[in-house]
Amino acid sequence: MKRPDRIDWIWLALLAATATTWWLGEHPGATPGTPLACVVLALAAGKGVLIVRDYMELRHAPALWQRLLLGWLGLTTLILLVATVWPR
C-alpha cells in the first residue's frame, strides 16, 4: 500500500472541516449566534484556501493568480463576516 500523499491529507482535512461544520449546525446544544457563525465561516474560509492552493493547483502558479483568487475569497469572507456581526 502506498503512503498517503499531501492531497490525501488535505482531503481528510476538508472532510473533517465539513463534518465539524455540519455537527455545529445540527448539534442540539449549540447556541446559534455570532460566535458559532464566525467559527463556521472560518472553517469555510480555511477550506477555500486549501481548495484554491491544492485542488486547483495554484500553489506553484504565478503570484498574481494566487493573489486574485485568495483575495476574492478573503473579500467574500469579510463581507459575510460583516453581514453576520452587523447589528440588526
Backbone as a printed PyTorch tensor [residue, N CA C, xyz], in Angstrom:
tensor([[[  0.8430,  -1.1750,   0.0000],
         [  0.0000,   0.0000,   0.0000],
         [  0.8940,   1.2470,   0.0000]],

        [[  0.5020,   2.2290,  -0.7970],
         [  1.3260,   3.4290,  -0.8910],
         [  1.0430,   4.3650,   0.2800]],

        [[  2.0120,   5.1910,   0.5830],
         [  1.8420,   6.1920,   1.6480],
         [  0.9250,   7.2970,   1.1550]],

        [[  0.1280,   7.8760,   2.0570],
         [ -0.7570,   8.9730,   1.6390],
         [  0.0420,  10.1880,   1.1730]],

        [[ -0.4200,  10.7740,   0.0930],
         [  0.2040,  11.9920,  -0.4170],
         [ -0.3620,  13.1910,   0.3130]],

        [[  0.1990,  14.3430,   0.0090],
         [ -0.2650,  15.6040,   0.6000],
         [ -1.7540,  15.8240,   0.2890]],

        [[ -2.1450,  15.5390,  -0.9310],
         [ -3.5280,  15.7790,  -1.3450],
         [ -4.4940,  14.8800,  -0.5710]],

        [[ -4.0280,  13.6960,  -0.1710],
         [ -4.8640,  12.8070,   0.6380],
         [ -5.1130,  13.4050,   2.0230]],

        [[ -4.0750,  13.9660,   2.6230],
         [ -4.2200,  14.6030,   3.9420],
         [ -5.1220,  15.8320,   3.8520]],

        [[ -4.9960,  16.5560,   2.7640],
         [ -5.8510,  17.7350,   2.5860],
         [ -7.2970,  17.3060,   2.4150]],

        [[ -7.5220,  16.2340,   1.6780],
         [ -8.8740,  15.7150,   1.5120],
         [ -9.4710,  15.3240,   2.8650]],

        [[ -8.6730,  14.6800,   3.7110],
         [ -9.1450,  14.3240,   5.0480],
         [ -9.4450,  15.5610,   5.8850]],

        [[ -8.6120,  16.5970,   5.7610],
         [ -8.8600,  17.8450,   6.4840],
         [-10.1550,  18.5030,   6.0060]],

        [[-10.3990,  18.4630,   4.7030],
         [-11.6430,  19.0180,   4.1660],
         [-12.8540,  18.2310,   4.6710]],

        [[-12.7320,  16.9180,   4.7160],
         [-13.8220,  16.0990,   5.2610],
         [-14.0660,  16.4170,   6.7290]],

        [[-12.9970,  16.5520,   7.5060],
         [-13.1360,  16.8560,   8.9300],
         [-13.7760,  18.2310,   9.1380]],

        [[-13.3660,  19.2210,   8.3390],
         [-13.9470,  20.5590,   8.4600],
         [-15.4220,  20.5490,   8.0730]],

        [[-15.7720,  19.7810,   7.0490],
         [-17.1730,  19.6710,   6.6490],
         [-17.9950,  18.9950,   7.7370]],

        [[-17.4740,  17.9160,   8.3030],
         [-18.1830,  17.2160,   9.3740],
         [-18.3340,  18.1140,  10.6010]],

        [[-17.3030,  18.8760,  10.9250],
         [-17.3750,  19.7990,  12.0580],
         [-18.4190,  20.8740,  11.8210]],

        [[-18.4580,  21.4280,  10.6330],
         [-19.4520,  22.4450,  10.2970],
         [-20.8540,  21.8750,  10.4120]],

        [[-21.0500,  20.6750,   9.8850],
         [-22.3660,  20.0320,   9.9750],
         [-22.7420,  19.8050,  11.4330]],

        [[-21.7930,  19.2820,  12.2240],
         [-22.0600,  18.9980,  13.6270],
         [-22.4260,  20.2710,  14.3860]],

        [[-21.7040,  21.3500,  14.1260],
         [-22.0040,  22.6180,  14.7990],
         [-23.3990,  23.1190,  14.4380]],

        [[-23.8070,  22.9080,  13.2060],
         [-25.1170,  23.3770,  12.7800],
         [-26.2570,  22.5140,  13.2700]],

        [[-25.9980,  21.2300,  13.4620],
         [-27.0640,  20.2950,  13.8270],
         [-27.0700,  19.9000,  15.2920]],

        [[-26.0230,  20.2320,  16.0290],
         [-25.9270,  19.8210,  17.4270],
         [-26.9830,  20.5350,  18.2650]],

        [[-27.7880,  19.7890,  19.0200],
         [-28.8710,  20.4220,  19.7760],
         [-28.3710,  21.3800,  20.8530]],

        [[-27.1650,  21.1760,  21.3620],
         [-26.6520,  22.0410,  22.4220],
         [-25.9870,  23.3040,  21.9000]],

        [[-25.7690,  23.3860,  20.6030],
         [-25.0910,  24.5610,  20.0420],
         [-26.0580,  25.7390,  20.0260]],

        [[-25.6060,  26.8370,  20.6050],
         [-26.4500,  28.0340,  20.6160],
         [-26.1370,  28.8580,  19.3780]],

        [[-27.1300,  29.0600,  18.5300],
         [-26.8760,  29.8440,  17.3220],
         [-26.5540,  31.2860,  17.6940]],

        [[-25.7220,  31.8750,  16.9200],
         [-25.3550,  33.2580,  17.1710],
         [-24.0620,  33.6060,  16.4690]],

        [[-23.5650,  34.7700,  16.8030],
         [-22.3780,  35.2900,  16.1310],
         [-21.1440,  34.4220,  16.3310]],

        [[-20.8100,  33.9730,  17.5490],
         [-19.5930,  33.1590,  17.6850],
         [-19.6350,  31.8730,  16.8510]],

        [[-20.7620,  31.2060,  16.8490],
         [-20.8930,  29.9840,  16.0650],
         [-20.7780,  30.2820,  14.5740]],

        [[-21.4080,  31.3600,  14.1400],
         [-21.3270,  31.7470,  12.7220],
         [-19.8920,  32.0780,  12.3340]],

        [[-19.1480,  32.7100,  13.2190],
         [-17.7510,  33.0480,  12.9220],
         [-16.8900,  31.7940,  12.8100]],

        [[-17.1420,  30.8010,  13.6560],
         [-16.3920,  29.5420,  13.5780],
         [-16.6880,  28.8360,  12.2600]],

        [[-17.9580,  28.7690,  11.8980],
         [-18.3430,  28.1150,  10.6370],
         [-17.7410,  28.8650,   9.4560]],

        [[-17.7580,  30.1860,   9.5140],
         [-17.1830,  30.9930,   8.4410],
         [-15.6690,  30.8010,   8.3460]],

        [[-15.0060,  30.6920,   9.4840],
         [-13.5600,  30.4530,   9.4890],
         [-13.2300,  29.0860,   8.8940]],

        [[-14.0220,  28.0830,   9.2310],
         [-13.8150,  26.7550,   8.6400],
         [-14.0190,  26.7920,   7.1320]],

        [[-15.0340,  27.5040,   6.6870],
         [-15.2960,  27.6080,   5.2480],
         [-14.1500,  28.3250,   4.5300]],

        [[-13.6340,  29.3800,   5.1470],
         [-12.5120,  30.1070,   4.5380],
         [-11.2680,  29.2270,   4.4750]],

        [[-11.0160,  28.4790,   5.5370],
         [ -9.8730,  27.5630,   5.5320],
         [-10.0000,  26.4980,   4.4600]],

        [[-11.2070,  25.9730,   4.2960],
         [-11.4420,  25.0060,   3.2330],
         [-11.2190,  25.6470,   1.8650]],

        [[-11.6540,  26.8800,   1.7090],
         [-11.4550,  27.5820,   0.4430],
         [ -9.9880,  27.7450,   0.1050]],

        [[ -9.1810,  28.0840,   1.1000],
         [ -7.7390,  28.2410,   0.8710],
         [ -7.1260,  26.9140,   0.4300]],

        [[ -7.4930,  25.8390,   1.1030],
         [ -6.9570,  24.5250,   0.7190],
         [ -7.3710,  24.1530,  -0.6980]],

        [[ -8.6140,  24.4280,  -1.0450],
         [ -9.0890,  24.0920,  -2.3890],
         [ -8.3710,  24.9160,  -3.4480]],

        [[ -8.2470,  26.2180,  -3.2050],
         [ -7.5820,  27.0880,  -4.1860],
         [ -6.1190,  26.6880,  -4.3640]],

        [[ -5.4170,  26.4840,  -3.2690],
         [ -3.9800,  26.2390,  -3.3730],
         [ -3.6420,  24.8210,  -3.8380]],

        [[ -4.4170,  23.8310,  -3.4210],
         [ -4.0200,  22.4550,  -3.7110],
         [ -4.8800,  21.7690,  -4.7610]],

        [[ -6.1990,  21.8520,  -4.6440],
         [ -7.0300,  21.1710,  -5.6360],
         [ -7.0570,  21.9190,  -6.9560]],

        [[ -6.9650,  23.2410,  -6.9240],
         [ -6.8850,  23.9970,  -8.1710],
         [ -5.4360,  24.1330,  -8.6280]],

        [[ -4.5170,  23.5940,  -7.8320],
         [ -3.0810,  23.5500,  -8.1300],
         [ -2.4850,  24.9330,  -8.3750]],

        [[ -2.8820,  25.8920,  -7.5720],
         [ -2.3190,  27.2310,  -7.7000],
         [ -1.1530,  27.4710,  -6.7490]],

        [[ -0.7260,  26.4500,  -6.0290],
         [  0.3990,  26.6000,  -5.1060],
         [  1.6620,  27.0520,  -5.8480]],

        [[  1.8300,  26.5800,  -7.0590],
         [  3.0230,  26.9260,  -7.8390],
         [  2.6790,  27.8110,  -9.0340]],

        [[  1.4930,  28.3820,  -9.0310],
         [  1.0660,  29.2660, -10.1150],
         [  1.6790,  30.6530,  -9.9030]],

        [[  1.6100,  31.5050, -10.9150],
         [  2.0970,  32.8730, -10.7370],
         [  1.3860,  33.5570,  -9.5590]],

        [[  2.1330,  34.4100,  -8.8980],
         [  1.6330,  35.0690,  -7.6880],
         [  0.3430,  35.8580,  -7.9560]],

        [[  0.2040,  36.4130,  -9.1580],
         [ -0.9920,  37.1930,  -9.4770],
         [ -2.2540,  36.3420,  -9.3470]],

        [[ -2.2170,  35.1230,  -9.8760],
         [ -3.3850,  34.2480,  -9.7940],
         [ -3.7090,  33.8860,  -8.3520]],

        [[ -2.6790,  33.6020,  -7.5880],
         [ -2.9040,  33.2830,  -6.1800],
         [ -3.5200,  34.4740,  -5.4470]],

        [[ -2.9720,  35.6520,  -5.6910],
         [ -3.4910,  36.8620,  -5.0260],
         [ -4.9310,  37.1530,  -5.4340]],

        [[ -5.2320,  36.9790,  -6.7130],
         [ -6.5950,  37.2370,  -7.1750],
         [ -7.6080,  36.3000,  -6.5200]],

        [[ -7.3350,  35.0120,  -6.5570],
         [ -8.3020,  34.0590,  -6.0200],
         [ -8.3710,  34.0950,  -4.4970]],

        [[ -7.2360,  34.1920,  -3.8320],
         [ -7.2640,  34.2720,  -2.3760],
         [ -7.8090,  35.6250,  -1.9060]],

        [[ -7.5620,  36.6730,  -2.6750],
         [ -8.1490,  37.9790,  -2.3610],
         [ -9.6580,  37.9620,  -2.4970]],

        [[-10.1470,  37.3170,  -3.5510],
         [-11.5880,  37.1810,  -3.7330],
         [-12.2010,  36.3990,  -2.5760]],

        [[-11.5370,  35.3340,  -2.1810],
         [-12.0100,  34.5290,  -1.0570],
         [-12.0090,  35.3570,   0.2300]],

        [[-10.9540,  36.1050,   0.4590],
         [-10.8800,  36.9530,   1.6430],
         [-11.9480,  38.0270,   1.6510]],

        [[-12.1750,  38.6580,   0.5000],
         [-13.1990,  39.7040,   0.4040],
         [-14.5950,  39.1280,   0.6430]],

        [[-14.8720,  37.9780,   0.0580],
         [-16.1600,  37.3310,   0.2590],
         [-16.3610,  36.9640,   1.7270]],

        [[-15.3230,  36.4270,   2.3400],
         [-15.4010,  36.0680,   3.7550],
         [-15.6140,  37.3040,   4.6140]],

        [[-14.9170,  38.3730,   4.3010],
         [-15.0720,  39.6230,   5.0570],
         [-16.4950,  40.1740,   4.9380]],

        [[-17.0480,  40.1530,   3.7400],
         [-18.4190,  40.6420,   3.5370],
         [-19.4050,  39.8030,   4.3450]],

        [[-19.2320,  38.4900,   4.3270],
         [-20.1200,  37.6250,   5.1020],
         [-19.9390,  37.8330,   6.6050]],

        [[-18.7080,  38.0570,   7.0350],
         [-18.4480,  38.3130,   8.4480],
         [-19.1040,  39.6120,   8.8990]],

        [[-18.9740,  40.6520,   8.0920],
         [-19.6000,  41.9360,   8.4290],
         [-21.1190,  41.7820,   8.4610]],

        [[-21.6740,  41.0530,   7.5100],
         [-23.1150,  40.8450,   7.4930],
         [-23.5720,  40.0470,   8.7080]],

        [[-22.6990,  39.1820,   9.2170],
         [-23.0500,  38.3640,  10.3780],
         [-23.0400,  39.1810,  11.6580]],

        [[-22.0440,  40.0300,  11.8310],
         [-21.9110,  40.7500,  13.1050],
         [-22.5920,  42.1180,  13.0840]],

        [[-23.0640,  42.5450,  11.9370],
         [-23.7210,  43.8710,  11.8390],
         [-24.9650,  43.9000,  12.7240]],

        [[-25.1070,  44.9180,  13.5510],
         [-26.2960,  44.9640,  14.4250],
         [-27.5710,  45.0910,  13.5950]],

        [[-28.6000,  44.4070,  14.0450],
         [-29.8710,  44.4100,  13.3130],
         [-30.8150,  45.4150,  13.8880]]])
